[in-house]
Amino acid sequence: MHVRKDDMVEVIAGDDAEKGRAHKVLRVVTEKNQVVVEGINRVYKHVRPNRRNPQGGRLSREMPIDASNVLLYCSNCRRGVRIGRRYADDGHKERFCKKCGTGLGAIGKRNPKYAKKS
């Protein structure tokens, strides 16, 4: 999956799609290829009064959206961008912005086989 927890993403499809706004990924559901994004796809859950919540009422919470509806946010380009994967000079596999080439964080462990020889 192209996004991970705590990434900043831009929602590009759905009712809450706001152009140019970055939101944080709260949770990733890999089995269903979905992500939960902060402030996006909010629903109300009605709760009966109980011991923990004597007042009862409505709780607002975010529900998952499909991962294909979000783009990883590039702080250099200031928008959601398509990403690629490459090996950095030190041998780490990293994600990078296809538009400007900026690295967007390491994916895996360092592999000396892919390190640049100097």
C-alpha angles and dihedrals in degrees: 000000000000097000132056137192114292093020119135112238140177118225110227103177138037137045095305098049107136115179114240098003118127121214132183124249108235100182140001121216102199096179092062098029091241137132134204110224125196111257095000128114095007119187133182120240114198113221127197118225111270139154095280093043108026093173097053116194137131125327119201117214140164120252126205123272128195115277090229089068094066134067125202110254117239112206091202095054092033094224144072112288141182113257138214134194125236142155115260123221092266094052100260117134108233141179116240138188112257090209103053104007095239116154113247100194140301120285106191144009123296113275113197090202090071098041116117113253114230 
